[in-house]
Amino acid sequence: MSGTSNDPRWGSWSASALARTAARRPLAINAIIHTEPRLGFERETELDSVLTSAGVRRLPLPYEAGWPAAQAFAAYRQRGGGRRTTLPDFSIGAHAVVEGLTLLTRDAGRYRTYFPRLKLIAPT
């Protein structure tokens, strides 16, 4: 995806990790994740075309993910976490846990801390 590969620090890792993962299993996003690559495209139709051609499935965010997301975010705030990390990130992690999905992320530390059972694909 265009928005992924333009990042000078992580673009290469992200593109490679996405390609390796797509070769082994289907890729999926939810509405929250769908907002992140939008910055790399001028039109929504361009992004949707890329996602469709890559076979990326769109998953609804389950209501069951709301409670673990809120609990993880509350724990984060109690540990002194600032508002730099927002509740949507915790919703992404909770969604993956609730549905037994593997999450591809560059921010493994937070997900390992607040969702220890979550399977991750992350930089080492």
ChimeraX attribute file (.defattr): number of C-alpha atoms within 10 A of each C-alpha:
attribute: neighborCount
match mode: 1-to-1
recipient: residues
	/A:1	16
	/A:2	15
	/A:3	15
	/A:4	18
	/A:5	16
	/A:6	14
	/A:7	13
	/A:8	8
	/A:9	9
	/A:10	13
	/A:11	16
	/A:12	14
	/A:13	16
	/A:14	21
	/A:15	17
	/A:16	12
	/A:17	17
	/A:18	16
	/A:19	13
	/A:20	11
	/A:21	15
	/A:22	15
	/A:23	10
	/A:24	8
	/A:25	8
	/A:26	11
	/A:27	19
	/A:28	17
	/A:29	17
	/A:30	16
	/A:31	12
	/A:32	13
	/A:33	15
	/A:34	14
	/A:35	11
	/A:36	11
	/A:37	14
	/A:38	16
	/A:39	13
	/A:40	16
	/A:41	14
	/A:42	9
	/A:43	10
	/A:44	12
	/A:45	10
	/A:46	13
	/A:47	20
	/A:48	15
	/A:49	11
	/A:50	13
	/A:51	18
	/A:52	12
	/A:53	9
	/A:54	14
	/A:55	13
	/A:56	15
	/A:57	13
	/A:58	15
	/A:59	11
	/A:60	11
	/A:61	19
	/A:62	14
	/A:63	10
	/A:64	12
	/A:65	19
	/A:66	16
	/A:67	12
	/A:68	19
	/A:69	23
	/A:70	16
	/A:71	14
	/A:72	21
	/A:73	21
	/A:74	15
	/A:75	14
	/A:76	19
	/A:77	13
	/A:78	10
	/A:79	9
	/A:80	9
	/A:81	13
	/A:82	10
	/A:83	9
	/A:84	6
	/A:85	13
	/A:86	11
	/A:87	15
	/A:88	14
	/A:89	16
	/A:90	25
	/A:91	24
	/A:92	21
	/A:93	26
	/A:94	28
	/A:95	25
	/A:96	22
	/A:97	20
	/A:98	16
	/A:99	12
	/A:100	12
	/A:101	15
	/A:102	16
	/A:103	21
	/A:104	17
	/A:105	15
	/A:106	16
	/A:107	12
	/A:108	16
	/A:109	12
	/A:110	16
	/A:111	22
	/A:112	14
	/A:113	13
	/A:114	19
	/A:115	18
	/A:116	12
	/A:117	12
	/A:118	20
	/A:119	18
	/A:120	19
	/A:121	16
	/A:122	15
	/A:123	13
	/A:124	5
